[in-house]
Each structure stands twice: as C-alpha cells, then as structure tokens.
Amino acid sequence: MITCTSRQQSERGELYAYTLANQNGMKVTVNNAGCAIQSILVPGRDGRLADVVLGYGDAATYVSNRQYYFGCILGRCASRIKGGDLVIDDRHYQLTQNAGKDHLHGGLYGFDRAIFTPAIQNREGSESLVLSYVSADGEEGYPGEFRLTVTYTLDEENGLVIDYTGTSDADTVVNLSNHSFFNLAGHGSGTIRDHQLRVHSDTYTIADDTGIPTGEIGDVADTPLDFRDMTPIGGRIDRDFDQLAPGGGYNTNYIIGGQGLRKAAELYEPTSGRLMEVMSTMPGLQLFTANRLNGTGTGKDGAVYDRWGAVCLETQYYPDACHHPRFPSPVLRAKERYSHRTVYRFSHR
C-alpha cells in the first residue's frame, strides 16, 4: 500500500512524501526532492520498529540542505570524475567542478536537487512509486537529454526494490546510485563501529588521496578493507592505511563479481538483531562510513548525527570509469535503455 502522507509548496515546486507499507509492518517514506528515502521503519528481534536511515523530517529540508546527500539519488554520474573531464569516444565534455577541480555526484545541481514527478503505479495488485525527471542536454555539462524514472517497490519479504531506467537522445554517461545512510540500531543512536559487515568482494579500486582511482586493482587480503567474512566495521576503521580516508574511515569502491542481480553485502547490528542484505546488478559497491558527519546538523526528531554515525552502501559503476578503459563502462548510447536494480532487504536474527 502506498499513501501520500504530506504535500508542501516550495519555490522549486510542489513537494510530496509517500509512505510505502507492507503487511509485516515495515514502512518506507520517500519524497520527490531527489527521490530521497526519508525513513525506513523495520522491526528488530524484539519486534520494536526503528527508523534505520539518517535524514530530515520533511521534504523541504531536502531541498534547502543537501550537504550530505541523505537518502538521495546520485546522478547523472555518481561518485567522482577527475577534473570534471568527461570522455566519450575520445570526445571531451567539461562538467561542473564541484569538489575542488573534480566533478562529484552529478555536480552542483545533480539529481539529488531535482524535483521529480511522482505517480503511483499498480501492476497485478502490487503498487510502486514511480518518480520521473527529464535532465536537459547540457545540464551540469552532460551531453544529451536524459529521461529518467526511479521506481520504489516494497515487497512482502521486506525488500525495498529500486529500479532505475532511462534513455538519452545522445551518447552520454549514466551512473545512478542511492546515498542512504544506514544505522540499523536506529538513526541518531550512536556510531556504527559495532555493526558487522560482509562485502562479497576480493578486490577494490585503488584510489589516490583525493578519492580518484589510479586504475590499479588491489586485493583486500591482509588489509583493513577485508570484509569477506562478517567483521565489525570499527575494528580497523582508524588504522594507518593509505586507502582509508584522511582522518580515518572507509570510502572505498569494491568490485562485485558476477552478473545480474546478486548479493553484494550484508550489514548486521547485534543488539537489535537487524540484518540488511544488499543485492544489485551493478559492478561496484562504494562503502562510506559517514566520515564527514560532525554533529553540527540536526536530523529527524532533533537527532544529532556524528562521525561514523552511519554507513552507506552505494551500488554503482566504478568512480572515474570514463578515464579507465579497463573498468566497466558507464557510457549510455543514444536511444539505448539504461536499466539497473538494487534491493535492500531487511530481516532480523
């Protein structure tokens, strides 16, 4: 069941929030400002519900405060492009440089700031929330008019299914992801150091000190990046290792082998017993441990979010892939269909 739970007028247009609910009591609220996942209410082993994503209390705040990209869709290209220099078939396009000299998460006015058009779709008795947007040719420097839909479906197995589809009238680059910050103990409940993580990956893209891949592939074995078995995130988060973020923390792109929809990661919080599985059709998974949160902002219910207060698990193409021919290509050819799926499935044990 999907219901419209709020409506606001803003200078950017009408803002809506919709709540998706299933028969297990799970509820997900999504708004049309950047397709942001505003809340996810799921039970723990004791049956109590908790909101497990960081964010704001209303859609208008997502328009005015986008410092952390809470719950938003990233695009037209998630992650970084070195120098804002987009390369397609040896042709160069200058993108907005919004992270020093680099391009990050689609630019100053990426899809996280777009106001999407919402609609409820009913197929064979199952409802989905469909959000649409038309990205103009030249927006943030990208070539081609790109027509995008993001579809949210909550199934009866407590899976939040996100389907991304779109077409462009010219060759372009598309790499869409969701930037939800997860804390399975509940948002604002402290750090995620005791959360246990498993990433289904043996390798990662080695990055320089600005987060741009060098083109080399590293092996996770014998490094703090090894999450092949369930491991507490905080056990090695502040190790002296060149691939940990300056000042400590993870911001790493893992290579997820295989094809089609497959498991990329599992996140477990031992006190509540909540477990989240991440499945995706994408070749990469960005692990980010909210290293920049500093307690200066106020979230939902007056919560203050501190460093390491959440973990992001972003399914994507590799960062800066347009400069590395060996990486899976994010190029979308004119008239071809972009399509990928990510599922966040919740349970407890």
LUMMARRO-293413 format. One record per residue (C-alpha): x, y, z; residue in one letter. Coordinates in Angstrom, 1 decimal, decimal comma, padded with zeros to 4 digits. Each point is the difference from the previous one (the first is absolute). Example, Ala and Ser with C-alpha at 12.3 -4.5 7.8 and 13.67 -1.06 7.14 Angstrom:
2
rec x->012,3; y->-004,5; z->007,8; aa->A
rec x->001,4; y->003,4; z->-000,7; aa->S
***
This chain:
349
rec x->000,0; y->000,0; z->000,0; aa->M
rec x->001,2; y->003,5; z->-000,9; aa->I
rec x->-001,4; y->003,2; z->001,4; aa->T
rec x->000,9; y->003,7; z->-000,4; aa->C
rec x->000,8; y->001,1; z->003,5; aa->T
rec x->001,0; y->003,6; z->-000,6; aa->S
rec x->-000,2; y->002,8; z->-002,5; aa->R
rec x->002,0; y->003,3; z->000,1; aa->Q
rec x->000,4; y->002,9; z->-002,3; aa->Q
rec x->003,5; y->001,3; z->-000,6; aa->S
rec x->001,7; y->002,4; z->-002,4; aa->E
rec x->001,2; y->-003,0; z->-001,8; aa->R
rec x->-003,5; y->-001,4; z->-000,5; aa->G
rec x->-002,3; y->-002,4; z->001,8; aa->E
rec x->001,6; y->-002,4; z->002,4; aa->L
rec x->-001,6; y->-003,3; z->001,0; aa->Y
rec x->000,8; y->-002,8; z->002,3; aa->A
rec x->-001,3; y->-003,5; z->-000,4; aa->Y
rec x->000,0; y->-002,9; z->002,4; aa->T
rec x->000,3; y->-003,6; z->-001,2; aa->L
rec x->-001,3; y->-002,6; z->002,4; aa->A
rec x->-000,1; y->-003,8; z->000,0; aa->N
rec x->-001,9; y->-002,6; z->002,1; aa->Q
rec x->003,0; y->-000,5; z->002,3; aa->N
rec x->-000,2; y->003,5; z->001,4; aa->G
rec x->003,0; y->001,3; z->-002,0; aa->M
rec x->-000,4; y->003,5; z->-001,3; aa->K
rec x->002,1; y->002,1; z->-002,3; aa->V
rec x->-000,5; y->003,7; z->-000,6; aa->T
rec x->001,4; y->001,5; z->-003,3; aa->V
rec x->-000,4; y->003,6; z->-001,1; aa->N
rec x->000,4; y->001,5; z->-003,5; aa->N
rec x->002,8; y->002,3; z->000,8; aa->A
rec x->002,9; y->-002,0; z->-001,4; aa->G
rec x->-002,0; y->-003,2; z->000,4; aa->C
rec x->001,2; y->000,0; z->003,6; aa->A
rec x->-000,7; y->-002,9; z->002,3; aa->I
rec x->-001,1; y->001,9; z->003,1; aa->Q
rec x->-000,6; y->-002,8; z->002,4; aa->S
rec x->000,0; y->-003,8; z->000,2; aa->I
rec x->-001,8; y->-001,6; z->002,9; aa->L
rec x->000,9; y->-003,6; z->000,6; aa->V
rec x->-000,4; y->-002,3; z->003,1; aa->P
rec x->002,9; y->-001,5; z->002,0; aa->G
rec x->000,0; y->-003,4; z->001,6; aa->R
rec x->-002,2; y->001,4; z->002,9; aa->D
rec x->-002,6; y->001,2; z->-002,5; aa->G
rec x->000,7; y->003,6; z->000,6; aa->R
rec x->000,1; y->002,3; z->-003,0; aa->L
rec x->002,9; y->002,4; z->-000,6; aa->A
rec x->000,7; y->002,5; z->-002,7; aa->D
rec x->003,3; y->-001,2; z->-001,4; aa->V
rec x->001,0; y->002,8; z->-002,4; aa->V
rec x->001,3; y->003,5; z->000,7; aa->L
rec x->-001,8; y->002,9; z->-001,4; aa->G
rec x->-002,4; y->002,9; z->000,5; aa->Y
rec x->-003,6; y->000,3; z->001,1; aa->G
rec x->-001,5; y->001,6; z->-003,0; aa->D
rec x->000,6; y->000,2; z->-003,8; aa->A
rec x->000,7; y->003,8; z->000,1; aa->A
rec x->003,2; y->-000,6; z->002,1; aa->T
rec x->001,3; y->-002,3; z->-002,7; aa->Y
rec x->-000,3; y->002,9; z->-002,5; aa->V
rec x->001,8; y->002,5; z->002,3; aa->S
rec x->002,6; y->-002,2; z->001,6; aa->N
rec x->001,8; y->-002,4; z->-002,3; aa->R
rec x->003,5; y->000,0; z->001,7; aa->Q
rec x->000,0; y->-003,8; z->000,6; aa->Y
rec x->-002,3; y->-001,3; z->-002,8; aa->Y
rec x->-002,2; y->-001,8; z->002,7; aa->F
rec x->-002,0; y->-002,7; z->-001,8; aa->G
rec x->000,1; y->001,7; z->-003,4; aa->C
rec x->000,6; y->-001,3; z->-003,5; aa->I
rec x->003,4; y->000,8; z->-001,3; aa->L
rec x->000,4; y->000,9; z->-003,7; aa->G
rec x->000,4; y->000,5; z->-002,9; aa->R
rec x->003,2; y->-001,7; z->001,2; aa->C
rec x->000,5; y->-001,1; z->003,6; aa->A
rec x->003,5; y->000,3; z->001,6; aa->S
rec x->002,9; y->001,9; z->-001,5; aa->R
rec x->001,3; y->001,0; z->-003,5; aa->I
rec x->003,5; y->001,3; z->000,0; aa->K
rec x->000,2; y->003,7; z->-001,0; aa->G
rec x->-003,7; y->-000,1; z->-001,1; aa->G
rec x->001,4; y->-001,3; z->-003,3; aa->D
rec x->-002,6; y->-002,4; z->-001,4; aa->L
rec x->001,4; y->-002,1; z->-002,9; aa->V
rec x->-002,2; y->-001,9; z->-002,4; aa->I
rec x->001,7; y->-001,5; z->-003,1; aa->D
rec x->003,0; y->002,5; z->000,4; aa->D
rec x->-002,4; y->002,9; z->000,1; aa->R
rec x->000,3; y->002,2; z->003,1; aa->H
rec x->-002,8; y->001,8; z->001,8; aa->Y
rec x->000,6; y->002,4; z->002,9; aa->Q
rec x->-002,2; y->-000,8; z->002,9; aa->L
rec x->-000,6; y->002,2; z->003,1; aa->T
rec x->003,0; y->-000,1; z->002,4; aa->Q
rec x->-001,7; y->-000,1; z->003,4; aa->N
rec x->002,6; y->-002,0; z->002,0; aa->A
rec x->003,1; y->002,1; z->-000,4; aa->G
rec x->001,0; y->-000,5; z->-003,6; aa->K
rec x->-002,1; y->-003,3; z->-000,3; aa->D
rec x->-003,6; y->-000,8; z->-000,7; aa->H
rec x->-002,0; y->-001,7; z->002,7; aa->L
rec x->-003,4; y->-001,7; z->000,1; aa->H
rec x->-001,4; y->001,8; z->-003,1; aa->G
rec x->001,2; y->003,6; z->000,8; aa->G
rec x->-001,4; y->003,0; z->001,8; aa->L
rec x->-003,5; y->-000,8; z->-001,1; aa->Y
rec x->000,1; y->-003,8; z->-000,4; aa->G
rec x->-003,0; y->-002,3; z->000,3; aa->F
rec x->000,1; y->000,4; z->003,8; aa->D
rec x->-001,4; y->003,5; z->-000,5; aa->R
rec x->-002,5; y->-000,8; z->-002,8; aa->A
rec x->-003,7; y->000,1; z->000,7; aa->I
rec x->-001,4; y->-003,2; z->-001,4; aa->F
rec x->-003,6; y->-000,6; z->-001,2; aa->T
rec x->-001,6; y->-002,7; z->002,1; aa->P
rec x->-002,6; y->-002,6; z->-001,0; aa->A
rec x->-001,4; y->-003,2; z->001,6; aa->I
rec x->000,0; y->-003,0; z->-002,3; aa->Q
rec x->-002,0; y->-003,1; z->000,5; aa->N
rec x->001,1; y->-003,2; z->-001,7; aa->R
rec x->-001,7; y->-003,3; z->000,7; aa->E
rec x->-001,2; y->001,2; z->003,4; aa->G
rec x->003,5; y->001,3; z->001,0; aa->S
rec x->000,6; y->003,7; z->000,5; aa->E
rec x->003,1; y->001,9; z->-000,8; aa->S
rec x->001,1; y->003,7; z->000,3; aa->L
rec x->001,3; y->001,2; z->-003,3; aa->V
rec x->002,0; y->003,3; z->-000,1; aa->L
rec x->000,9; y->001,6; z->-003,3; aa->S
rec x->002,4; y->002,8; z->-001,1; aa->Y
rec x->001,3; y->001,4; z->-003,3; aa->V
rec x->003,6; y->001,1; z->000,1; aa->S
rec x->000,6; y->002,5; z->-002,7; aa->A
rec x->002,8; y->-000,1; z->-002,6; aa->D
rec x->003,0; y->001,8; z->001,6; aa->G
rec x->-001,2; y->-000,2; z->003,6; aa->E
rec x->003,1; y->000,1; z->002,1; aa->E
rec x->001,9; y->-000,4; z->-003,3; aa->G
rec x->-001,4; y->-003,5; z->-000,9; aa->Y
rec x->-000,8; y->-000,6; z->-003,6; aa->P
rec x->-003,5; y->-001,1; z->-001,1; aa->G
rec x->-003,5; y->000,3; z->001,5; aa->E
rec x->-000,4; y->-002,8; z->002,4; aa->F
rec x->-003,4; y->-001,2; z->001,1; aa->R
rec x->000,1; y->-001,9; z->003,3; aa->L
rec x->-002,4; y->-001,9; z->002,2; aa->T
rec x->000,7; y->-001,4; z->003,5; aa->V
rec x->-002,4; y->-002,5; z->001,3; aa->T
rec x->-000,4; y->-001,1; z->003,6; aa->Y
rec x->-001,8; y->-003,2; z->000,9; aa->T
rec x->-000,3; y->-001,5; z->003,5; aa->L
rec x->-000,6; y->-003,7; z->-000,1; aa->D
rec x->-001,4; y->-002,4; z->002,6; aa->E
rec x->003,4; y->-001,4; z->000,7; aa->E
rec x->001,1; y->003,4; z->001,4; aa->N
rec x->002,0; y->000,8; z->-003,1; aa->G
rec x->000,2; y->003,6; z->-001,2; aa->L
rec x->000,4; y->-000,3; z->-003,8; aa->V
rec x->001,5; y->002,9; z->-001,9; aa->I
rec x->-000,2; y->-000,1; z->-003,8; aa->D
rec x->001,8; y->002,6; z->-002,1; aa->Y
rec x->-000,9; y->000,4; z->-003,7; aa->T
rec x->000,6; y->002,7; z->-002,6; aa->G
rec x->000,9; y->000,9; z->-003,6; aa->T
rec x->002,1; y->002,8; z->-001,5; aa->S
rec x->-000,3; y->001,6; z->-003,5; aa->D
rec x->003,8; y->000,2; z->-000,2; aa->A
rec x->003,0; y->-002,0; z->001,3; aa->D
rec x->000,5; y->000,8; z->003,6; aa->T
rec x->001,2; y->-001,4; z->003,4; aa->V
rec x->-002,5; y->-001,3; z->002,5; aa->V
rec x->000,9; y->-001,5; z->003,4; aa->N
rec x->-002,9; y->000,2; z->002,5; aa->L
rec x->000,1; y->-000,9; z->003,7; aa->S
rec x->-001,8; y->000,6; z->003,3; aa->N
rec x->001,8; y->001,7; z->002,8; aa->H
rec x->-001,9; y->-001,2; z->003,1; aa->S
rec x->001,9; y->000,1; z->003,3; aa->F
rec x->-000,9; y->-003,2; z->002,0; aa->F
rec x->000,2; y->-000,5; z->003,7; aa->N
rec x->-001,9; y->-003,3; z->000,9; aa->L
rec x->-000,2; y->000,9; z->003,6; aa->A
rec x->-002,0; y->003,1; z->-001,0; aa->G
rec x->001,0; y->003,4; z->-001,3; aa->H
rec x->001,7; y->002,2; z->002,5; aa->G
rec x->000,8; y->-003,0; z->002,3; aa->S
rec x->003,8; y->000,4; z->-000,1; aa->G
rec x->002,7; y->-001,4; z->-002,2; aa->T
rec x->000,0; y->-003,1; z->-002,2; aa->I
rec x->003,3; y->-001,2; z->001,2; aa->R
rec x->-001,7; y->-003,2; z->001,5; aa->D
rec x->-002,0; y->-000,7; z->-003,2; aa->H
rec x->001,4; y->-003,1; z->-001,7; aa->Q
rec x->000,5; y->000,1; z->-003,8; aa->L
rec x->000,6; y->-002,5; z->-002,7; aa->R
rec x->000,9; y->001,1; z->-003,5; aa->V
rec x->000,0; y->-002,6; z->-002,8; aa->H
rec x->003,2; y->001,2; z->-001,5; aa->S
rec x->003,7; y->-001,0; z->-000,2; aa->D
rec x->001,2; y->003,2; z->-001,7; aa->T
rec x->-000,5; y->003,8; z->-000,1; aa->Y
rec x->001,1; y->002,9; z->-002,1; aa->T
rec x->003,1; y->001,7; z->001,4; aa->I
rec x->-000,6; y->003,7; z->000,4; aa->A
rec x->002,3; y->003,0; z->000,5; aa->D
rec x->-000,3; y->002,4; z->002,9; aa->D
rec x->-002,8; y->001,9; z->-001,7; aa->T
rec x->-002,2; y->-003,2; z->-000,4; aa->G
rec x->000,8; y->-000,3; z->-003,8; aa->I
rec x->000,9; y->-003,5; z->-001,2; aa->P
rec x->003,5; y->-000,5; z->-001,3; aa->T
rec x->-001,2; y->-002,8; z->-002,3; aa->G
rec x->001,7; y->-002,7; z->002,2; aa->E
rec x->-002,0; y->-002,8; z->001,6; aa->I
rec x->000,9; y->-001,0; z->003,6; aa->G
rec x->-000,5; y->-003,2; z->001,9; aa->D
rec x->-001,9; y->000,4; z->003,3; aa->V
rec x->002,0; y->-002,9; z->001,7; aa->A
rec x->002,1; y->001,1; z->002,9; aa->D
rec x->-001,4; y->003,6; z->-000,1; aa->T
rec x->-002,6; y->001,9; z->002,1; aa->P
rec x->-002,3; y->-000,3; z->-003,1; aa->L
rec x->-000,5; y->-003,7; z->000,4; aa->D
rec x->-003,7; y->-000,6; z->000,8; aa->F
rec x->-000,3; y->-003,4; z->-001,6; aa->R
rec x->-001,3; y->-001,3; z->003,3; aa->D
rec x->-002,3; y->001,8; z->002,4; aa->M
rec x->002,3; y->002,5; z->001,7; aa->T
rec x->-000,7; y->002,9; z->002,4; aa->P
rec x->000,3; y->003,3; z->-002,0; aa->I
rec x->001,8; y->001,8; z->002,8; aa->G
rec x->002,7; y->-002,7; z->000,5; aa->G
rec x->002,4; y->001,5; z->-002,5; aa->R
rec x->-001,7; y->003,3; z->-001,0; aa->I
rec x->002,8; y->002,2; z->001,4; aa->D
rec x->003,0; y->-002,1; z->-001,1; aa->R
rec x->002,9; y->001,7; z->-001,7; aa->D
rec x->-000,7; y->-001,1; z->-003,6; aa->F
rec x->000,3; y->002,1; z->-003,1; aa->D
rec x->-003,5; y->-001,1; z->-001,3; aa->Q
rec x->-001,8; y->001,1; z->003,1; aa->L
rec x->-001,4; y->003,6; z->-000,2; aa->A
rec x->002,2; y->002,8; z->001,4; aa->P
rec x->-000,7; y->000,1; z->003,7; aa->G
rec x->-001,4; y->-003,5; z->000,0; aa->G
rec x->-003,0; y->-001,8; z->-001,6; aa->G
rec x->-001,0; y->-001,9; z->-003,0; aa->Y
rec x->-000,7; y->001,4; z->-003,4; aa->N
rec x->000,8; y->-002,9; z->-002,3; aa->T
rec x->-001,4; y->-001,4; z->-003,2; aa->N
rec x->-000,1; y->-003,8; z->000,0; aa->Y
rec x->-000,2; y->-002,2; z->-003,1; aa->I
rec x->-003,0; y->-002,2; z->000,1; aa->I
rec x->000,5; y->-003,1; z->-002,3; aa->G
rec x->-002,7; y->-001,7; z->-002,0; aa->G
rec x->-002,9; y->001,2; z->-002,1; aa->Q
rec x->-003,7; y->000,7; z->000,6; aa->G
rec x->-001,6; y->000,6; z->003,3; aa->L
rec x->002,3; y->-001,4; z->002,7; aa->R
rec x->000,9; y->000,5; z->003,6; aa->K
rec x->002,6; y->002,8; z->000,5; aa->A
rec x->000,0; y->000,4; z->003,8; aa->A
rec x->-001,6; y->-000,7; z->003,4; aa->E
rec x->-000,2; y->002,3; z->002,9; aa->L
rec x->-000,9; y->-001,2; z->003,5; aa->Y
rec x->-000,6; y->001,8; z->003,3; aa->E
rec x->000,4; y->-002,4; z->002,9; aa->P
rec x->-002,0; y->001,8; z->002,7; aa->T
rec x->-003,3; y->000,3; z->-002,0; aa->S
rec x->000,7; y->-003,0; z->-002,1; aa->G
rec x->-000,8; y->001,9; z->-003,2; aa->R
rec x->001,5; y->-001,3; z->-003,2; aa->L
rec x->000,1; y->001,8; z->-003,4; aa->M
rec x->001,0; y->-001,8; z->-003,2; aa->E
rec x->001,0; y->002,1; z->-003,0; aa->V
rec x->-000,5; y->-001,5; z->-003,5; aa->M
rec x->000,7; y->001,7; z->-003,3; aa->S
rec x->000,6; y->-000,3; z->-003,7; aa->T
rec x->002,9; y->002,5; z->000,2; aa->M
rec x->003,7; y->-000,9; z->-000,1; aa->P
rec x->001,1; y->002,2; z->002,9; aa->G
rec x->-000,9; y->000,7; z->003,7; aa->L
rec x->001,2; y->003,2; z->001,7; aa->Q
rec x->000,5; y->-000,4; z->003,7; aa->L
rec x->-000,1; y->003,3; z->001,8; aa->F
rec x->-000,1; y->000,4; z->003,8; aa->T
rec x->-001,3; y->003,5; z->000,4; aa->A
rec x->003,4; y->001,4; z->000,8; aa->N
rec x->-001,0; y->003,6; z->-000,5; aa->R
rec x->-003,0; y->000,1; z->002,3; aa->L
rec x->001,0; y->002,2; z->002,9; aa->N
rec x->-003,1; y->000,6; z->002,2; aa->G
rec x->-000,7; y->003,5; z->-001,3; aa->T
rec x->-003,2; y->-000,8; z->-001,8; aa->G
rec x->-003,4; y->-001,1; z->001,4; aa->T
rec x->-001,8; y->-002,9; z->-001,5; aa->G
rec x->-003,4; y->-001,6; z->000,5; aa->K
rec x->-001,5; y->000,3; z->003,5; aa->D
rec x->002,8; y->002,3; z->001,0; aa->G
rec x->002,7; y->-002,7; z->-000,4; aa->A
rec x->003,6; y->001,1; z->-000,3; aa->V
rec x->002,1; y->-002,0; z->-002,4; aa->Y
rec x->003,6; y->-000,5; z->000,9; aa->D
rec x->003,0; y->-001,4; z->-001,8; aa->R
rec x->-000,4; y->-003,7; z->-000,8; aa->W
rec x->-003,6; y->000,3; z->000,8; aa->G
rec x->-001,1; y->-002,0; z->-003,0; aa->A
rec x->001,3; y->-002,1; z->-002,9; aa->V
rec x->-000,8; y->000,5; z->-003,7; aa->C
rec x->000,0; y->-003,0; z->-002,4; aa->L
rec x->-000,3; y->001,6; z->-003,5; aa->E
rec x->-000,4; y->-002,3; z->-003,0; aa->T
rec x->001,6; y->001,6; z->-003,0; aa->Q
rec x->002,5; y->-000,1; z->-002,9; aa->Y
rec x->003,6; y->000,7; z->001,2; aa->Y
rec x->001,0; y->003,6; z->000,6; aa->P
rec x->001,6; y->001,8; z->-002,9; aa->D
rec x->-000,7; y->-002,9; z->-002,3; aa->A
rec x->000,0; y->002,2; z->-003,1; aa->C
rec x->003,8; y->000,4; z->000,4; aa->H
rec x->000,7; y->-003,7; z->000,4; aa->H
rec x->-000,8; y->-002,2; z->-003,0; aa->P
rec x->000,5; y->-003,2; z->002,1; aa->R
rec x->-002,9; y->001,0; z->002,4; aa->F
rec x->-003,6; y->-000,9; z->-000,9; aa->P
rec x->-001,3; y->002,8; z->-002,2; aa->S
rec x->-002,7; y->002,4; z->001,2; aa->P
rec x->-000,5; y->001,3; z->-003,5; aa->V
rec x->-003,7; y->-000,1; z->-001,1; aa->L
rec x->-000,4; y->000,1; z->-003,8; aa->R
rec x->-002,7; y->002,2; z->-001,6; aa->A
rec x->-003,4; y->-001,8; z->000,0; aa->K
rec x->001,3; y->-002,9; z->002,1; aa->E
rec x->-001,8; y->-000,8; z->003,3; aa->R
rec x->001,8; y->000,5; z->003,3; aa->Y
rec x->-001,2; y->-002,5; z->002,6; aa->S
rec x->001,2; y->-001,2; z->003,3; aa->H
rec x->-001,5; y->-001,3; z->003,3; aa->R
rec x->001,0; y->000,1; z->003,6; aa->T
rec x->-001,8; y->-001,7; z->002,9; aa->V
rec x->000,4; y->000,8; z->003,7; aa->Y
rec x->-001,5; y->-003,0; z->001,8; aa->R
rec x->-000,6; y->000,1; z->003,8; aa->F
rec x->-000,4; y->-002,8; z->002,5; aa->S
rec x->001,1; y->-000,8; z->003,6; aa->H
rec x->001,6; y->-002,8; z->001,9; aa->R
***
